[in-house]
Amino acid sequence: MGIRIVSRARIRELESFIEDVSYPSHCVDCPGLYSDSPQHHPSYEVTTECNLNCVFCYAHSSAMANTLPKPGYYGNENPKAITVSQYGEPTVIGIEKLEKLFDLLRKKFGNVRIDLQTNGTLLNKPVQADIVMISLSSSTKEGYMRLTGRNMFCRVLKAIEMNSGVIVRTVFLPGINDSEIDSIAKIVREYEVEHMIQPCSIHPGLKERLREAGYSFDRDTLYDYLDSAEKARSSGADVRIPGCLLRIVKSMLEQFDFEDVVFAQRRVAKSPPKIRREWKFSFHI
């Protein structure tokens, strides 16, 4: 990568962005905000099947390494929020079965928040989750097709429109969709929902897949990510960044200069993704 020339004014803008930006509602009560060894919310893994084939899906790495989780609940016995789910597409089992699962989780744990993580393509009616995180990482039908392998862009927009408690999740992919982040934010702004922009998680087995799709590893820096997110927020969208990432960045800034932090390149994870919480039980639904 060549020498990056960035004005001091732009650096100050990004420093202000870090100070001002909020984390998503999904991150409220997440252990990752308070622990030096952060873990995400407890999760209920429904299935590892999916109806899309996203070039950036970390479950692809898990499948190659045989670390995909079995169905069931992973986490402590006193959760404040449960993610359904981190691997696979939960809606492939059907909305009725999925809502039965929500009811069972609420019956077991009481007033627990249910955060559905979904690609949104099968949400043909409002779903009774407290937060509905819907993935959208392109601003056009053509771009969505290239990223996911399916022509379901309009279905996702419809799912965003019909559900409440929506957070749109956009994965930042330098070289692939970085030129679209602002356009995606403008789409999200029209629905008046939160827009969580997050870096791509790169694990063994995924690097070549991303490279073939045009991923620019030279531009996989915190600067490029923050630059895109800040510009997207400037368009008027309610742009947020993951709470655990925000916490880590602020912690680093207590020890290092801002320029030293933001121009560092990210590394590919050394091991495939897997759930590090303990499996506890599963429901028959």
HUJOQUI-V445938 format. One record per pair of residues at least 12 apart in sequence whose ideal C-beta (glycine too) atoms are under 10 Angstrom apart, sorted by sequence separation. I is the first residue (numbers start at 1). J is the second residue. D is the distance in Angstrom with one decimal. If there is no record, write none. Layout:
I_J_D, I_J_D
//
This chain:
29_41_7.6, 73_85_10.0, 74_86_8.8, 102_114_5.1, 116_128_9.3, 117_129_9.5, 120_132_8.0, 135_147_9.6, 141_153_4.4, 144_156_7.5, 156_168_8.9, 185_197_8.0, 229_241_5.9, 249_261_6.8, 252_264_9.0, 27_40_9.3, 28_41_9.8, 72_85_9.9, 85_98_9.9, 101_114_8.9, 114_127_9.6, 116_129_3.9, 120_133_9.0, 121_134_9.3, 135_148_8.8, 140_153_7.2, 141_154_7.2, 144_157_9.9, 184_197_8.4, 202_215_8.4, 248_261_9.8, 249_262_8.5, 26_40_9.5, 27_41_8.8, 48_62_7.9, 71_85_8.7, 84_98_7.5, 102_116_8.2, 114_128_8.1, 115_129_6.7, 116_130_8.5, 117_131_9.0, 118_132_6.9, 119_133_9.8, 120_134_3.9, 121_135_9.2, 139_153_9.0, 170_184_5.4, 181_195_9.6, 26_41_7.9, 48_63_7.4, 99_114_9.6, 114_129_4.7, 115_130_6.6, 116_131_7.0, 117_132_8.7, 118_133_6.8, 119_134_7.2, 120_135_6.7, 138_153_7.3, 170_185_8.1, 200_215_7.6, 202_217_8.5, 226_241_8.0, 69_85_8.6, 71_87_9.7, 85_101_9.6, 98_114_9.9, 113_129_8.8, 114_130_5.1, 115_131_4.3, 116_132_5.1, 117_133_4.8, 118_134_6.0, 119_135_4.8, 120_136_7.5, 168_184_7.9, 181_197_6.7, 225_241_8.2, 69_86_8.1, 71_88_9.1, 84_101_6.8, 99_116_9.9, 113_130_4.7, 114_131_7.5, 115_132_8.0, 116_133_6.6, 117_134_8.8, 118_135_7.3, 119_136_8.8, 136_153_8.3, 168_185_9.1, 69_87_5.7, 84_102_7.4, 98_116_7.6, 112_130_8.9, 113_131_6.9, 114_132_9.4, 115_133_6.4, 116_134_8.7, 117_135_8.1, 119_137_10.0, 138_156_9.5, 170_188_8.0, 202_220_7.8, 68_87_6.2, 69_88_8.9, 82_101_9.9, 137_156_10.0, 168_187_8.4, 48_68_4.5, 67_87_9.7, 68_88_8.1, 82_102_9.1, 98_118_9.1, 136_156_5.5, 168_188_4.8, 200_220_7.7, 225_245_8.9, 47_68_9.8, 48_69_7.1, 84_105_7.8, 135_156_7.6, 136_157_8.0, 167_188_9.6, 199_220_7.8, 47_69_10.0, 48_70_8.7, 71_93_9.8, 106_128_9.9, 134_156_6.4, 166_188_9.1, 199_221_9.8, 45_68_8.8, 48_71_8.3, 82_105_5.9, 121_144_9.9, 134_157_9.4, 136_159_9.5, 168_191_7.7, 177_200_9.8, 199_222_8.2, 222_245_8.9, 226_249_8.4, 45_69_4.7, 47_71_6.5, 63_87_9.3, 82_106_9.4, 98_122_9.6, 106_130_9.9, 136_160_7.4, 147_171_8.7, 176_200_8.9, 45_70_7.3, 46_71_6.3, 62_87_6.7, 91_116_8.2, 98_123_9.8, 102_127_8.4, 103_128_8.5, 134_159_5.7, 166_191_7.0, 168_193_6.0, 169_194_9.4, 170_195_6.7, 171_196_9.8, 172_197_5.8, 174_199_9.2, 199_224_9.5, 200_225_9.3, 43_69_8.5, 45_71_5.5, 46_72_9.2, 79_105_8.7, 90_116_6.7, 92_118_9.8, 102_128_6.1, 134_160_5.6, 147_173_7.9, 166_192_9.4, 167_193_6.6, 168_194_7.0, 169_195_8.4, 170_196_7.1, 171_197_8.1, 172_198_6.7, 173_199_9.1, 174_200_8.3, 199_225_5.3, 222_248_9.9, 44_71_8.2, 45_72_6.3, 59_86_8.5, 82_109_7.4, 90_117_7.3, 91_118_5.5, 92_119_9.9, 95_122_7.7, 102_129_6.4, 121_148_8.5, 132_159_7.9, 160_187_8.7, 166_193_4.3, 167_194_4.4, 168_195_5.1, 169_196_5.1, 170_197_4.9, 171_198_6.1, 172_199_5.3, 173_200_5.5, 198_225_8.6, 199_226_9.9, 222_249_7.0, 44_72_7.0, 45_73_8.0, 58_86_9.0, 59_87_4.9, 81_109_10.0, 89_117_9.0, 90_118_6.2, 91_119_7.9, 94_122_8.4, 95_123_7.3, 99_127_6.7, 102_130_9.0, 132_160_8.6, 160_188_7.8, 163_191_9.8, 165_193_8.5, 166_194_7.4, 167_195_7.6, 168_196_7.0, 169_197_8.2, 170_198_7.3, 171_199_7.6, 172_200_6.3, 197_225_7.7, 43_72_9.5, 44_73_4.9, 45_74_6.7, 58_87_8.5, 59_88_6.6, 79_108_9.8, 80_109_9.1, 88_117_9.8, 89_118_6.5, 90_119_9.7, 91_120_8.1, 92_121_9.7, 93_122_9.6, 95_124_7.4, 96_125_10.0, 98_127_6.8, 99_128_5.3, 119_148_7.5, 121_150_7.1, 134_163_7.5, 147_176_7.4, 161_190_9.2, 164_193_9.1, 165_194_9.3, 166_195_9.8, 167_196_5.4, 168_197_9.1, 169_198_6.7, 171_200_5.3, 197_226_9.6, 43_73_7.6, 44_74_7.6, 57_87_9.2, 59_89_9.6, 79_109_5.9, 82_112_5.8, 83_113_9.7, 84_114_6.3, 85_115_9.8, 87_117_9.4, 89_119_5.6, 91_121_7.8, 92_122_6.7, 95_125_6.4, 98_128_9.0, 99_129_8.4, 122_152_9.0, 132_162_9.8, 146_176_8.2, 147_177_7.3, 157_187_7.5, 160_190_9.3, 161_191_6.3, 163_193_9.0, 171_201_8.4, 199_229_9.7, 222_252_9.1, 42_73_6.9, 43_74_5.3, 44_75_8.6, 57_88_9.7, 73_104_9.9, 77_108_9.3, 78_109_7.7, 79_110_9.6, 80_111_8.9, 81_112_6.6, 82_113_7.3, 83_114_8.6, 84_115_7.0, 85_116_8.5, 86_117_6.4, 89_120_9.4, 91_122_4.1, 95_126_9.2, 98_129_8.4, 119_150_9.1, 121_152_4.3, 124_155_8.1, 132_163_4.7, 137_168_9.6, 139_170_9.5, 146_177_9.3, 156_187_10.0, 160_191_5.2, 197_228_7.1, 198_229_9.3, 42_74_6.2, 43_75_6.6, 73_105_7.8, 77_109_8.1, 78_110_9.3, 80_112_6.7, 81_113_4.0, 82_114_5.9, 83_115_4.9, 84_116_5.3, 85_117_6.3, 89_121_7.9, 90_122_9.3, 91_123_6.2, 95_127_5.9, 120_152_8.4, 121_153_9.2, 123_155_7.9, 127_159_8.8, 131_163_9.8, 132_164_7.5, 133_165_9.2, 134_166_6.0, 136_168_5.2, 137_169_8.0, 138_170_8.8, 161_193_9.6, 197_229_4.8, 41_74_9.8, 42_75_2.3, 79_112_5.5, 80_113_6.5, 81_114_7.6, 82_115_6.9, 83_116_8.0, 84_117_6.8, 85_118_9.1, 89_122_7.3, 91_124_9.3, 95_128_9.1, 119_152_8.0, 121_154_9.8, 122_155_7.9, 123_156_8.6, 126_159_9.2, 131_164_9.4, 132_165_5.5, 133_166_7.7, 134_167_7.4, 135_168_7.8, 136_169_7.2, 137_170_5.1, 138_171_10.0, 143_176_8.6, 144_177_9.9, 157_190_9.4, 160_193_6.7, 196_229_9.7, 197_230_9.9, 40_74_9.8, 41_75_7.3, 42_76_6.2, 78_112_9.2, 79_113_8.5, 81_115_5.7, 82_116_9.8, 83_117_5.7, 84_118_8.7, 121_155_4.8, 124_158_8.1, 125_159_9.4, 129_163_8.2, 130_164_9.2, 131_165_4.8, 132_166_5.1, 133_167_4.7, 134_168_5.7, 135_169_4.9, 136_170_6.0, 137_171_4.8, 143_177_6.7, 157_191_8.3, 176_210_7.9, 195_229_9.2, 39_74_9.7, 40_75_9.1, 42_77_9.2, 44_79_9.7, 73_108_8.6, 120_155_6.9, 121_156_6.1, 123_158_8.0, 124_159_8.1, 127_162_9.2, 128_163_9.8, 129_164_9.2, 130_165_5.7, 131_166_7.9, 132_167_7.3, 133_168_7.9, 134_169_6.8, 135_170_7.7, 136_171_9.4, 137_172_8.3, 138_173_9.4, 175_210_8.7, 197_232_6.5, 223_258_9.7, 226_261_9.9, 227_262_8.7, 39_75_8.3, 42_78_9.4, 43_79_9.4, 73_109_9.3, 91_127_7.9, 119_155_9.2, 120_156_4.5, 123_159_3.9, 126_162_5.4, 127_163_6.3, 128_164_9.7, 129_165_6.9, 131_167_6.1, 132_168_9.7, 133_169_5.2, 135_171_7.5, 137_173_6.8, 143_179_9.8, 174_210_9.9, 175_211_9.3, 177_213_9.9, 197_233_9.0, 222_258_10.0, 223_259_8.8, 226_262_6.4, 39_76_9.6, 42_79_4.4, 48_85_9.1, 50_87_8.7, 51_88_9.8, 52_89_7.0, 90_127_9.7, 119_156_7.1, 120_157_8.6, 121_158_9.6, 122_159_8.3, 123_160_9.0, 125_162_7.0, 126_163_5.2, 127_164_9.5, 128_165_10.0, 129_166_9.9, 143_180_6.3, 173_210_7.5, 176_213_5.8, 177_214_9.5, 195_232_7.1, 225_262_8.9, 41_79_7.0, 42_80_8.9, 43_81_9.8, 44_82_5.7, 45_83_9.3, 46_84_6.3, 47_85_7.7, 49_87_9.6, 50_88_5.3, 51_89_5.8, 118_156_9.6, 120_158_8.3, 121_159_7.4, 124_162_8.6, 125_163_8.9, 126_164_6.9, 127_165_9.6, 138_176_8.9, 139_177_8.2, 175_213_8.4, 176_214_5.1, 177_215_9.8, 178_216_7.9, 195_233_8.4, 223_261_8.9, 224_262_8.9, 41_80_8.0, 42_81_7.7, 43_82_6.5, 44_83_7.6, 45_84_8.2, 46_85_4.8, 48_87_5.2, 49_88_5.3, 50_89_4.2, 90_129_9.8, 120_159_3.7, 123_162_7.3, 126_165_9.8, 137_176_8.5, 138_177_5.9, 175_214_5.0, 176_215_5.8, 222_261_6.5, 223_262_4.1, 224_263_9.4, 41_81_4.9, 42_82_5.3, 43_83_4.4, 44_84_4.9, 45_85_4.5, 46_86_10.0, 47_87_8.1, 48_88_4.2, 49_89_6.8, 50_90_9.6, 51_91_8.4, 119_159_8.8, 120_160_6.8, 123_163_6.5, 137_177_5.7, 139_179_9.5, 140_180_7.6, 143_183_9.3, 173_213_7.8, 174_214_9.4, 175_215_5.1, 176_216_7.9, 195_235_9.9, 197_237_9.4, 221_261_9.9, 222_262_4.7, 223_263_5.4, 40_81_9.7, 41_82_6.3, 42_83_7.3, 43_84_6.9, 44_85_5.9, 45_86_6.8, 46_87_8.7, 47_88_4.4, 48_89_9.2, 49_90_9.6, 50_91_9.8, 51_92_6.0, 118_159_7.9, 139_180_4.7, 143_184_9.3, 173_214_8.5, 174_215_6.7, 175_216_3.0, 178_219_7.0, 221_262_6.9, 222_263_7.5, 223_264_8.6, 224_265_9.7, 225_266_8.8, 41_83_4.8, 43_85_5.5, 44_86_9.5, 45_87_5.6, 46_88_6.4, 47_89_7.3, 50_92_7.0, 120_162_9.9, 138_180_6.0, 139_181_8.6, 173_215_6.1, 174_216_4.5, 175_217_8.2, 195_237_4.9, 196_238_9.5, 197_239_6.1, 198_240_9.5, 199_241_8.9, 221_263_5.9, 222_264_6.4, 223_265_9.7, 40_83_6.8, 41_84_10.0, 43_86_5.1, 45_88_7.1, 46_89_8.4, 47_90_6.8, 49_92_5.4, 120_163_8.3, 137_180_8.2, 139_182_8.6, 140_183_7.9, 173_216_8.7, 174_217_7.9, 175_218_8.4, 185_228_9.2, 189_232_9.2, 194_237_8.9, 195_238_5.8, 196_239_8.0, 197_240_7.6, 198_241_6.9, 199_242_8.4, 221_264_6.6, 222_265_8.7, 31_75_9.3, 43_87_8.5, 46_90_4.0, 47_91_9.6, 49_93_8.7, 137_181_9.2, 139_183_3.7, 140_184_9.6, 174_218_8.1, 175_219_6.2, 181_225_9.4, 184_228_9.9, 185_229_8.8, 188_232_8.7, 189_233_10.0, 193_237_9.1, 194_238_5.2, 195_239_5.0, 196_240_5.3, 197_241_6.2, 198_242_5.2, 221_265_5.3, 222_266_7.4, 31_76_8.9, 41_86_9.1, 45_90_8.5, 46_91_8.6, 47_92_6.1, 84_129_7.3, 118_163_9.5, 138_183_8.8, 139_184_4.7, 174_219_3.8, 175_220_8.6, 192_237_9.4, 193_238_7.1, 194_239_8.4, 195_240_6.8, 196_241_7.1, 197_242_8.8, 220_265_6.0, 221_266_7.0, 40_86_7.3, 44_90_8.5, 46_92_8.1, 47_93_6.3, 89_135_9.6, 120_166_9.0, 138_184_7.0, 139_185_8.8, 173_219_9.9, 174_220_5.4, 178_224_6.8, 181_227_9.4, 182_228_7.6, 185_231_8.3, 186_232_8.4, 189_235_6.5, 190_236_10.0, 191_237_9.7, 192_238_7.7, 194_240_5.8, 195_241_10.0, 196_242_6.7, 198_244_9.9, 199_245_7.2, 219_265_9.0, 220_266_5.2, 46_93_6.0, 82_129_9.9, 116_163_9.0, 137_184_7.3, 139_186_7.8, 140_187_9.8, 173_220_9.1, 174_221_8.2, 178_225_8.8, 181_228_4.3, 185_232_3.6, 188_235_9.4, 189_236_5.3, 190_237_9.2, 196_243_9.8, 198_245_7.3, 218_265_7.7, 220_267_9.3, 31_79_9.9, 82_130_9.8, 83_131_9.1, 120_168_9.0, 136_184_6.3, 139_187_5.9, 172_220_8.9, 180_228_9.4, 181_229_7.3, 184_232_7.4, 185_233_7.4, 188_236_10.0, 189_237_4.2, 217_265_7.6, 220_268_9.4, 31_80_9.4, 81_130_8.0, 84_133_10.0, 116_165_9.0, 120_169_9.7, 138_187_9.8, 139_188_9.6, 175_224_9.7, 178_227_8.9, 179_228_9.0, 182_231_5.6, 183_232_9.0, 185_234_8.9, 186_235_5.5, 188_237_5.3, 189_238_7.6, 217_266_8.7, 29_79_8.7, 30_80_8.8, 81_131_8.1, 83_133_8.3, 115_165_8.8, 116_166_10.0, 117_167_9.5, 119_169_9.4, 174_224_5.5, 178_228_5.6, 181_231_7.2, 182_232_5.3, 185_235_5.1, 186_236_8.0, 187_237_8.7, 188_238_7.8, 189_239_9.2, 29_80_4.1, 30_81_7.3, 46_97_8.7, 114_165_9.7, 118_169_9.4, 136_187_7.5, 174_225_7.9, 177_228_9.2, 181_232_5.1, 182_233_9.7, 184_235_9.8, 185_236_8.1, 186_237_6.9, 188_239_8.4, 217_268_8.5, 28_80_8.3, 29_81_5.4, 46_98_7.2, 113_165_9.7, 115_167_8.5, 117_169_7.8, 136_188_7.4, 172_224_8.0, 180_232_9.9, 182_234_8.3, 183_235_8.9, 185_237_3.9, 28_81_7.4, 30_83_9.4, 172_225_5.2, 182_235_5.7, 184_237_8.6, 185_238_9.1, 27_81_9.3, 134_188_9.9, 172_226_9.7, 174_228_8.4, 181_235_9.5, 185_239_6.1, 26_81_7.7, 46_101_7.0, 182_237_8.8, 25_81_9.7, 172_228_6.1, 181_237_9.9, 26_83_7.8, 44_101_6.7, 134_191_9.9, 172_229_7.5, 44_102_9.2, 170_228_9.5, 181_239_9.1, 210_268_9.7, 134_193_8.8, 136_195_9.0, 170_229_9.3, 44_104_9.2, 137_197_9.5, 172_232_9.8, 44_105_6.4, 132_193_9.3, 133_194_9.1, 135_196_10.0, 137_198_9.9, 207_268_5.6, 57_119_9.8, 170_232_8.5, 206_268_8.1, 207_269_9.8, 42_105_9.8, 131_194_9.1, 133_196_7.4, 137_200_9.3, 205_268_10.0, 206_269_9.0, 202_266_7.4, 204_268_7.0, 54_119_7.9, 201_266_9.8, 202_267_8.4, 203_268_7.1, 204_269_7.0, 147_213_7.8, 200_266_8.9, 202_268_4.8, 203_269_4.6, 204_270_7.4, 206_272_8.9, 42_109_9.2, 52_119_5.6, 146_213_7.5, 199_266_7.0, 201_268_9.8, 202_269_6.4, 203_270_8.7, 204_271_7.1, 205_272_6.6, 206_273_9.2, 51_119_7.6, 91_159_9.4, 146_214_9.1, 201_269_7.2, 203_271_7.4, 204_272_5.7, 205_273_9.8, 50_119_7.5, 52_121_6.9, 168_237_9.0, 170_239_9.2, 172_241_9.6, 203_272_5.2, 204_273_9.5, 42_112_9.0, 44_114_8.9, 46_116_9.8, 51_121_6.3, 168_238_9.5, 203_273_5.3, 50_121_9.8, 51_122_6.8, 167_238_9.4, 168_239_10.0, 203_274_9.7, 41_113_8.7, 43_115_9.1, 201_273_6.9, 167_240_8.1, 169_242_9.6, 41_115_6.9, 43_117_8.5, 57_135_9.8, 56_135_9.9, 54_135_7.9, 56_137_7.4, 55_137_9.6, 52_135_8.7, 54_137_7.9, 29_113_7.5, 28_113_8.1, 30_115_9.8, 26_113_9.1, 28_115_9.8, 25_113_9.2, 27_115_9.9, 26_115_5.4, 25_115_8.6, 54_144_9.9, 57_147_9.8, 24_115_9.8, 26_117_8.6, 55_146_7.9, 56_147_7.3, 57_148_9.1, 52_144_9.6, 55_147_5.8, 56_148_9.6, 54_147_5.9, 55_148_8.0, 53_147_9.3, 54_148_5.1, 55_149_8.3, 52_147_8.7, 53_148_6.5, 54_149_7.6, 52_148_4.4, 53_149_3.9, 54_150_9.4, 51_148_9.2, 52_149_6.3, 53_150_7.5, 50_148_9.7, 51_149_9.6, 52_150_5.4, 51_150_7.0, 52_152_7.6, 51_152_8.3, 28_131_9.3, 26_130_9.8, 25_130_8.9, 26_131_5.6, 25_131_6.0, 24_131_8.5, 26_133_6.1, 25_133_9.5, 24_133_8.2, 58_171_9.9, 57_171_9.3, 56_171_5.3, 55_171_9.8, 56_172_9.6, 54_171_8.3, 56_173_6.0, 55_173_8.1, 56_176_8.2, 55_176_7.7, 56_177_9.3, 67_203_9.6, 65_203_8.2, 26_165_9.8, 64_203_9.2, 65_204_7.1, 25_165_7.8, 27_167_9.8, 61_201_8.7, 64_204_7.8, 65_205_6.6, 26_167_5.8, 61_202_8.6, 62_203_7.8, 64_205_4.1, 25_167_6.5, 58_200_8.6, 61_203_3.9, 63_205_8.3, 64_206_8.6, 24_167_5.4, 26_169_8.8, 57_200_9.9, 58_201_4.8, 60_203_8.6, 61_204_6.0, 62_205_8.5, 24_168_9.9, 56_200_5.1, 57_201_9.4, 58_202_8.1, 59_203_9.8, 61_205_4.1, 62_206_9.7, 24_169_8.6, 55_200_9.6, 56_201_8.0, 58_203_5.5, 60_205_6.6, 61_206_4.8, 64_209_9.8, 56_202_8.5, 60_206_5.9, 61_207_9.1, 58_205_9.2, 59_206_9.7, 58_206_6.5, 61_209_8.8, 57_206_7.9, 60_209_6.6, 56_206_7.4, 55_206_8.6, 57_209_8.9, 56_209_8.2, 55_209_5.8, 56_210_6.5, 54_209_9.8, 55_210_6.3, 55_212_8.0, 56_213_8.0, 55_213_4.3, 54_213_9.9, 55_214_9.1, 56_215_8.2, 55_215_8.2, 26_194_8.4, 25_194_6.3, 27_196_8.7, 24_194_5.5, 26_196_7.2, 23_194_9.9, 24_195_8.7, 25_196_9.2, 22_194_8.7, 24_196_4.5, 23_196_8.5, 24_197_9.8, 108_281_8.7, 24_198_9.2, 108_283_8.6, 21_197_9.9, 105_283_8.1, 104_283_5.0, 103_283_9.9, 104_284_9.5, 101_282_10.0, 104_285_7.1, 101_283_6.3, 103_285_9.6, 100_283_8.3, 101_285_5.4, 100_285_5.2, 87_273_8.4, 99_285_9.8, 86_273_8.7, 87_274_9.5, 98_285_8.4, 87_275_7.9, 97_285_5.1, 86_275_7.2, 96_285_9.5, 85_275_10.0, 94_285_9.7, 93_285_7.5, 75_275_9.1, 74_275_5.1, 76_277_7.9, 40_242_9.6, 74_276_8.7, 75_277_4.8, 76_278_8.5, 74_277_4.2, 75_278_7.5, 77_280_7.3, 18_222_9.9, 40_244_7.7, 67_271_8.6, 68_272_9.6, 69_273_9.8, 73_277_9.1, 74_278_6.6, 75_279_9.2, 76_280_8.6, 77_281_10.0, 21_226_9.0, 38_243_9.4, 39_244_9.3, 67_272_5.1, 68_273_9.4, 69_274_7.3, 70_275_9.7, 73_278_9.5, 74_279_5.5, 75_280_7.1, 38_244_5.3, 65_271_8.1, 66_272_8.6, 67_273_6.9, 68_274_8.2, 69_275_4.9, 73_279_7.3, 74_280_7.0, 65_272_3.6, 67_274_4.0, 68_275_9.4, 72_279_5.4, 73_280_4.9, 74_281_9.8, 14_222_9.3, 18_226_7.2, 21_229_7.5, 61_269_8.4, 64_272_7.1, 65_273_8.4, 66_274_9.7, 67_275_8.5, 69_277_9.6, 71_279_9.3, 72_280_7.0, 73_281_5.4, 14_223_7.4, 17_226_6.4, 21_230_8.0, 33_242_9.9, 34_243_9.9, 35_244_9.3, 38_247_7.8, 63_272_9.0, 65_274_7.9, 70_279_6.9, 72_281_6.0, 73_282_6.8, 17_227_9.2, 20_230_9.6, 32_242_8.3, 33_243_5.0, 34_244_10.0, 38_248_8.5, 61_271_9.4, 62_272_5.5, 69_279_7.5, 72_282_3.4, 73_283_8.2, 15_226_9.6, 18_229_10.0, 32_243_6.6, 33_244_6.6, 58_269_8.8, 61_272_4.7, 62_273_5.3, 71_282_5.2, 72_283_8.1, 11_223_9.1, 14_226_5.2, 17_229_7.3, 18_230_9.0, 21_233_7.1, 30_242_9.0, 32_244_3.7, 35_247_9.6, 60_272_9.7, 61_273_6.0, 62_274_6.4, 70_282_7.7, 71_283_8.8, 10_223_9.3, 13_226_9.6, 14_227_6.8, 17_230_4.3, 20_233_8.9, 27_240_8.3, 30_243_6.0, 31_244_9.2, 32_245_9.1, 33_246_8.6, 34_247_8.4, 59_272_9.9, 60_273_9.7, 61_274_9.6, 62_275_9.3, 13_227_9.1, 16_230_8.7, 17_231_9.6, 24_238_9.4, 26_240_9.2, 27_241_9.5, 30_244_7.0, 33_247_5.8, 58_272_8.3, 59_273_7.6, 71_285_9.6, 1_216_9.4, 4_219_9.8, 14_229_9.3, 24_239_9.9, 25_240_8.5, 27_242_6.5, 28_243_8.1, 32_247_7.3, 36_251_9.3, 58_273_4.8, 1_217_9.0, 2_218_8.6, 14_230_5.9, 17_233_7.2, 22_238_8.3, 24_240_4.6, 26_242_8.5, 27_243_3.3, 32_248_9.2, 1_218_4.1, 4_221_8.3, 6_223_7.2, 10_227_7.8, 13_230_6.5, 17_234_9.3, 22_239_9.0, 23_240_5.8, 24_241_8.1, 26_243_8.3, 27_244_7.3, 30_247_9.8, 1_219_7.8, 13_231_9.6, 21_239_7.1, 22_240_5.1, 23_241_6.8, 24_242_7.0, 25_243_10.0, 27_245_9.6, 1_220_9.8, 4_223_7.3, 21_240_6.3, 22_241_8.5, 23_242_6.5, 24_243_7.1, 27_246_8.4, 1_221_8.4, 4_224_9.4, 10_230_9.2, 21_241_5.8, 23_243_3.3, 27_247_9.3, 6_227_8.6, 13_234_9.1, 22_243_8.8, 23_244_8.4, 17_239_9.2, 23_245_8.5, 24_246_10.0, 18_241_8.8, 23_246_5.4, 17_241_9.1, 22_246_8.5, 23_247_8.3, 21_246_6.9, 18_246_7.4, 45_275_7.4, 18_249_6.1, 19_250_8.5, 18_250_6.8, 43_275_7.1, 42_275_9.9, 19_253_9.6, 43_277_7.5, 45_279_8.8, 18_253_7.3, 40_275_9.1, 42_277_6.4, 39_275_9.3, 40_276_9.3, 41_277_9.4, 42_278_9.8, 44_280_9.8, 46_282_9.7, 39_276_6.4, 40_277_8.4, 44_281_9.6, 45_282_8.7, 46_283_10.0, 15_253_8.3, 39_277_6.2, 42_280_8.8, 44_282_8.3, 37_276_9.4, 44_283_8.3, 46_285_8.8, 18_258_8.2, 15_258_5.5, 18_261_9.5, 14_258_7.5, 15_259_10.0, 18_262_9.0, 11_257_9.8, 12_258_9.0, 31_277_9.8, 11_258_6.3, 15_262_9.1, 11_259_6.5, 14_262_6.6, 8_259_9.5, 11_262_7.9, 6_259_8.3, 4_259_9.7, 6_262_8.8, 6_263_8.4, 4_262_9.7, 4_263_6.3, 1_263_9.4, 1_265_7.6
//
